Amino acid sequence: MKRVLVTGASGQLGQCIDAIKDNYQNLTFIYASRERLDISNKNEVDLFFKSNTVDWCVNCAAYTAVDRAESDIENAKQVNINAVRNLAEATLENNVRMIHVSTDFVFDGKHNKAYKEDAETNPLGVYGQTKLDGEKELATINPKHFIIRTSWLYSEFNSNFMRTMLRLSQDRDELNVVCDQIGTPTYAKDLADALLQIISQDSSAYGIYHYSNEGVASWYDFAKAIFEINANHMKVNPIDSSSFPTPAQRPHFSVLDKTKIKKTFNLEIPYWKDSLKIAISNL
Ligand SMILES: NC(=O)c1ccc[n+]([C@@H]2O[C@H](COP(=O)([O-])OP(=O)(O)OC[C@H]3O[C@@H](n4cnc5c(N)ncnc54)[C@H](OP(=O)(O)O)[C@@H]3O)[C@@H](O)[C@H]2O)c1
């Protein structure tokens, strides 16, 4: 039986791991939300690993407020870089394998074909830069690491694009949504499943991997699909990012190439709309 520590357990991905845990009877879980383990506190992290037996650590904790990070740089660094260093050191010290989740925002979006793991990184904002720096900390400190970059996470838990669209549909009948940012929506439960499959396989194929659902969409396509599946008659207007300025710049194209993760772990990845139907039916 492998013991898996889930940090940031009350976040969206952490809750998705908990929701599918029964499919993995070979694993036992220790869920640590920020209240139980603040990963930015080095002493707390060291003590936690000394007092608990852990085989794998899945870091679901992050500073994920992309726009706020532009003006809250120190806090973003604290969680996305320094705290990852704390976990990397503690996992190395205790011979724990670490899975760390990162983002498509490490890329600048100037490609026109799906990004492979070794594509040049060039984050456009503080969030992407801190996530990239966190990846580097982990990769330098603990060789037993899996860095999984993902994109556009949504689920029935916490705040995310799908839930925001459905909430807005309760008191509006028309919405403007950007159509010039292209990527792939990813159901966080599918990602959770991929992470637990890696652990179940007891893999030592360490390195960087890309995981999203299959297919390609703009935020406009994503919104349209949410309302179609939910049988909601919302009028959705496509707009350019320039008409919807945000503090953080986002990549225009961030589709991830998933060949490596599929081959290495023999994974089948669902098409994004199929997963969206499941997520909406689970609401
Ligand atoms: N959401 C997306 O669209 C997306 C896209 C690409 C990649 N990712 C990556 O995917 C991963 C999971 O994202 P998510 O959507 O599940 O994020 P989330 O819902 O924002 O969850 C992040 C969790 O981390 C916790 N946390 C923050 N600082 C902490 C600390 N110092 N110690 C312990 N816990 C702390 C947060 O707790 P509080 O609630 O108390 O702050 C929150 O529960 C992250 O690494 C993110 O960068 C997300």
The ligand as a MOL file (V3000), in Angstrom:
LIG
                    3D

  0  0  0     0  0            999 V3000
M  V30 BEGIN CTAB
M  V30 COUNTS 48 52 0 0 0
M  V30 BEGIN ATOM
M  V30 1 N -7.0430 26.2140 -12.4280 0
M  V30 2 C -6.5090 26.1840 -13.6420 0
M  V30 3 O -7.1430 26.5450 -14.6480 0
M  V30 4 C -5.1110 25.6670 -13.8310 0
M  V30 5 C -4.5690 25.6380 -15.1230 0
M  V30 6 C -3.2680 25.1400 -15.2890 0
M  V30 7 C -2.5460 24.6940 -14.1940 0
M  V30 8 N -3.0950 24.7540 -12.9490 0 CHG=1
M  V30 9 C -2.3190 24.2640 -11.8100 0
M  V30 10 O -3.0150 23.1600 -11.2930 0
M  V30 11 C -2.7840 23.0600 -9.8810 0
M  V30 12 C -4.1160 22.8890 -9.1550 0
M  V30 13 O -4.9220 24.0260 -9.4420 0
M  V30 14 P -6.3800 24.2060 -8.8100 0
M  V30 15 O -7.2700 24.7130 -9.8850 0
M  V30 16 O -6.7450 22.9850 -8.0540 0 CHG=-1
M  V30 17 O -6.0690 25.4040 -7.8080 0
M  V30 18 P -6.9410 25.9510 -6.5670 0
M  V30 19 O -8.3310 25.4360 -6.6320 0
M  V30 20 O -6.6900 27.4100 -6.5250 0
M  V30 21 O -6.2460 25.2420 -5.3230 0
M  V30 22 C -5.0030 25.6420 -4.8470 0
M  V30 23 C -4.9800 25.2960 -3.3790 0
M  V30 24 O -3.6810 25.6110 -2.8700 0
M  V30 25 C -3.8800 26.0770 -1.5580 0
M  V30 26 N -2.7290 26.8310 -1.0690 0
M  V30 27 C -2.3350 28.0730 -1.4190 0
M  V30 28 N -1.2470 28.4180 -0.6990 0
M  V30 29 C -0.9610 27.3760 0.1070 0
M  V30 30 C 0.0320 27.1320 1.0920 0
M  V30 31 N 0.9490 28.0550 1.3890 0
M  V30 32 N 0.0310 25.9370 1.7310 0
M  V30 33 C -0.8900 25.0180 1.4470 0
M  V30 34 N -1.8640 25.1840 0.5400 0
M  V30 35 C -1.9040 26.3590 -0.1250 0
M  V30 36 C -5.1090 26.9460 -1.6650 0
M  V30 37 O -5.6430 27.1560 -0.3840 0
M  V30 38 P -6.4890 28.4850 -0.0790 0
M  V30 39 O -7.8000 28.2540 -0.7830 0
M  V30 40 O -6.5640 28.5090 1.3950 0
M  V30 41 O -5.7240 29.6270 -0.6870 0
M  V30 42 C -5.9930 26.0720 -2.5420 0
M  V30 43 O -6.7580 25.1850 -1.7510 0
M  V30 44 C -1.9920 24.3090 -9.4990 0
M  V30 45 O -0.6330 23.9640 -9.4370 0
M  V30 46 C -2.2080 25.2460 -10.6750 0
M  V30 47 O -1.1130 26.1230 -10.8300 0
M  V30 48 C -4.3640 25.2210 -12.7440 0
M  V30 END ATOM
M  V30 BEGIN BOND
M  V30 1 1 1 2
M  V30 2 2 2 3
M  V30 3 1 2 4
M  V30 4 1 4 5
M  V30 5 2 4 48
M  V30 6 2 5 6
M  V30 7 1 6 7
M  V30 8 2 7 8
M  V30 9 1 8 9
M  V30 10 1 8 48
M  V30 11 1 9 10
M  V30 12 1 9 46
M  V30 13 1 10 11
M  V30 14 1 11 12
M  V30 15 1 11 44
M  V30 16 1 12 13
M  V30 17 1 13 14
M  V30 18 2 14 15
M  V30 19 1 14 16
M  V30 20 1 14 17
M  V30 21 1 17 18
M  V30 22 2 18 19
M  V30 23 1 18 20
M  V30 24 1 18 21
M  V30 25 1 21 22
M  V30 26 1 22 23
M  V30 27 1 23 24
M  V30 28 1 23 42
M  V30 29 1 24 25
M  V30 30 1 25 26
M  V30 31 1 25 36
M  V30 32 1 26 27
M  V30 33 1 26 35
M  V30 34 2 27 28
M  V30 35 1 28 29
M  V30 36 1 29 30
M  V30 37 2 29 35
M  V30 38 1 30 31
M  V30 39 2 30 32
M  V30 40 1 32 33
M  V30 41 2 33 34
M  V30 42 1 34 35
M  V30 43 1 36 37
M  V30 44 1 36 42
M  V30 45 1 37 38
M  V30 46 2 38 39
M  V30 47 1 38 40
M  V30 48 1 38 41
M  V30 49 1 42 43
M  V30 50 1 44 45
M  V30 51 1 44 46
M  V30 52 1 46 47
M  V30 END BOND
M  V30 END CTAB
M  END
